[in-house]
């Protein structure tokens, strides 16, 4: 749907990207408001340091996302390798 409109109207891409960014920012603000309450007057980011297990979980989730964003051709290669391993382990030729 977007591909057709973006190819006809490139300015739509900019508006769409800005709209998605604003919506994402609003969603994160709502999530933080629900989970941590309204920010206080002296709220600072270092008021809530991450626990080691939370830091580990964050990096475990963020690293594959960052890698897939920077090098998107890795994703199909990993998927093909996983399908090949699965086919070999079940004795089915591809």
N, C-alpha and C positions, 0 to 999 in steps of 0.2 A: 504494500500500500504506500509506504513512504518512498520507495524507490521511484515510482512513477511520478509522484508529485515533486520530489527533489530534483529529478532530471529536468522537469519542465520549469520549475521555479526554485533556483538555488538559494534564494533568500529565505525560503521556507525552512531549509536545513538549519540555518542560524537561529531562527525563531524556535524551531522545535528543540534544538540543543539547549537553548536558554531556558525554555519551559521545563524540560526534563531536569536541568540542574536546579532550578528553583524548587520544583516538586521534591527532588531528592533531599535538598537542604531542609525543607519543611518537614519531611518524613523523619529525618534524623533528629531534628529539634523536638518533634512530638515524642519520639521514642525515648530520648534522654529525659524529657519532662515527665513521662510516665514512669520511667525506671528510677530516676534519681531525684525527682521533685523539682520545684522551681529553683533556679539558681539564686543564691544569696547575694548580698551586696559585695562581699569580699570573696566571691567564688573564684578560684584559680584552678587551672588544670592539675597542678600538683597536689590539690587537696584530696584527690582520689588516685593514688598511685596503683598501678596494676600489680597484682600478685604474680609471682613467678609462673604459676600454672595458667593464669589468664594471658600473660605475655606469650607463653608457649603456644596456647590455643590461637591467639591472634596471628602470630607469625605462621603457624601451620595453615591457617585459612588464607592469609594475605599473600603468602609467597606464590602459591600456584596461580592465584588471580593476577598478580603482578606479572608473572612469567608469561601467562597466556595473553595478557594485554600487550606486552612488549614483543613477544615472538609468537604470533598466532599460528604459524605453520607447525608448531610443536604439537598442538592439540590433535590434529588428524593423524599425525605420525604415532602418537602415543595410543590413540584409539585403535589404529590398525594393528599395532604391536600387541595390544591386549586381546583383540579378536583372534590374531594368529596363535597366541599362547592358549587361548580358550579352545580353539579348534584342535590344537595338538594334544591338549590334555584330555579331550574327549574322543580322540581318534578319528575325527572327521577331517577330510581334506578340504581346503578352501576352494 
